[in-house]
Every structure is written in C-alpha cells, then in structure tokens.
C-alpha cells in the first residue's frame, strides 16, 4: 500500500488563500463557538497535493485561532488512540 498518491489538484498560493479567506469568513459568521473542530487531511488519498497540505493546514489553524481568540487547543488524533475509544 502506498503512503500517498499524486494529485492533479495543484492550486496557486493565491487560490488557496482566497478559498481559505472565504471559508474562514463563513465560519466567523456562525454565532456558536464549537467545542470540537475536526480537521481531516486528504493528503494520503492524493486529493490535496503533498507539497501543499502543510501550508493549507497552517493557514486554517491560524485562521481558526484568530476567530476563536486563540482559545482552541490542537490535539492530534493519536492522543485519543490510547483511550481505546471507538471512532
């Protein structure tokens, strides 16, 4: 099994930033502060180009921190595996 697949969905940095700004603007209009935000990566499936996922994730997390006044904690899923929870 391959660890990742190549993607033909390459975007420019400007395209990524424009889409992220719109997404974060839409999120900021929600009048409810979420207790949990799940971020799913699509880098292994090849949907997101392998050379862009870190940048996309970085600006997403920065944007969420900005919206929620730096009051969010980032917890990797691996931290929950030791709890033997069924997902």
SEPALO-813357 format. One record per residue (C-alpha): residue number from 1; z negated, x negated, y. Coordinates in steps of 0.25 Angstrom, whole numbers. Layout:
// SEPALO-813357
 resi     Z     X     Y
  NUM     Z     X     Y
...
//
This chain:
// SEPALO-813357
 resi     Z     X     Y
    1     0     0     0
    2     4    -5    14
    3    -7    -7    24
    4     2    -1    35
    5    17     3    37
    6    26     0    48
    7    28    11    59
    8    41    14    67
    9    32    21    78
   10    31    10    87
   11    27    14   101
   12    26     7   114
   13    13     4   120
   14    16    13   132
   15    20    24   122
   16     6    22   115
   17    -1    22   128
   18     6    35   133
   19     3    42   120
   20   -12    38   120
   21   -14    42   134
   22    -9    56   131
   23   -17    57   119
   24   -30    52   126
   25   -27    61   137
   26   -26    73   128
   27   -39    68   121
   28   -46    67   134
   29   -44    82   137
   30   -52    86   125
   31   -65    91   131
   32   -73    87   118
   33   -78    74   114
   34   -75    71   100
   35   -86    66    90
   36   -76    59    82
   37   -62    54    84
   38   -54    49    72
   39   -43    39    75
   40   -33    38    63
   41   -24    26    63
   42    -9    27    58
   43    -7    12    57
   44    -7    11    42
   45     3    22    40
   46    13    16    49
   47    13    27    59
   48     7    18    70
   49    13     4    71
   50     4    -6    66
   51     5   -14    79
   52     1    -2    88
   53   -11     4    81
   54   -22    -5    87
   55   -16    -2   101
   56   -16    13    99
   57   -30    13    93
   58   -35     5   104
   59   -30    13   116
   60   -34    26   108
   61   -48    21   107
   62   -49    16   121
   63   -44    30   126
   64   -54    38   117
   65   -65    29   123
   66   -60    32   137
   67   -60    47   134
   68   -74    47   128
   69   -81    37   137
   70   -82    26   127
   71   -91    35   119
   72   -83    34   106
   73   -87    25    94
   74   -76    19    85
   75   -79    19    71
   76   -69    15    60
   77   -68    24    48
   78   -72    12    39
   79   -86    15    45
   80   -87    28    38
   81   -82    24    24
   82   -96    18    21
   83  -102    32    23
   84   -94    38    11
   85   -89    50    19
   86   -77    58    14
   87   -66    58    24
//
